[in-house]
């Protein structure tokens, strides 16, 4: 994995941490939905990173794509839990 991908993996981790902090600060269902849209929506930050997979080398795509999917699933589950609370 080259340093560009390492930076990208770090950016996924940083983005997930930022999203989780925003979700923790959300005090209503509407605020949780705003977090979902900001990070997982059609133009969301994690969604935009997924679109960038095409720019990675074929060797780098699987690990980066897997981490993006894990981050999306983690955030989605946390949002669902927050909405249900």
N, C-alpha and C positions, 0 to 999 in steps of 0.2 A: 504494500500500500504506500503510495507516495505521500509527500507532506501535504499536498493540496487536499487529498482525501482525508487525511488525519485532521486537518483544519475543518473540513466539512463535517466529519463525524463529531468533532467538538462543537460545531455550530448546532448540530441536532440536539446534543446534550444540553447546551445552553438554552436553546429555544424551548425544549421540553421543561427545563427548570423554570424558565420565565413564565411559561403557560401555566404551570402548576401553582406558582406564586399568585398569578392573576386569578386563577380559579379559587384559591384559598381566600383571597380578598373579596371574592364575589359573595354578596350577601342575599341574592335573590335569584330565582330561576331565570329571569331576564338577563341578569349579569352573567350567569353561567352560559347562557345561549350566546351572548356576545363573545365570550372566550372561545366557544366552539367555532363560531364564524371566523374569528380573527386567525385561528390556527388551523382549523380543519375544513373551513368552507371552500368554496370553489376558487377563490383567490386568496386562501389562507396561507400563512407562512410555511407550514409543513407541506401543504399541497404544492406550493411553488418549488420547494426543494425536490419533491418527487418528480416534477417536470424536468428538473435539471439532471436527472439520472442519465438521460440520453447523451449528455456531454462527458460522462465518465467512461473510462476504458472498460471493455467487457469484463476484465478481471476484477475491477473495483465495484461494479454495479451490484453484484449479489449481496455483499456485506453491507454496503451503504443502503441499499433498498430494504434489506431485512431490518436494519436499525430504524429506518424511517417508518416502516410498518409497525414495529414494536412501539415506537414513540406515539404514533397515531392511535394505536389500540389502548395504550396506557392512558393517554389523555382522554380519549373517548369514554373509557370506563369511569374515569374520575369525574367527568362531566355528568354522565348518567347518574352516578351515585349522588352527586351534589344536587341534581334536579330532583332526585327521589327523596332527599333528606328533608 
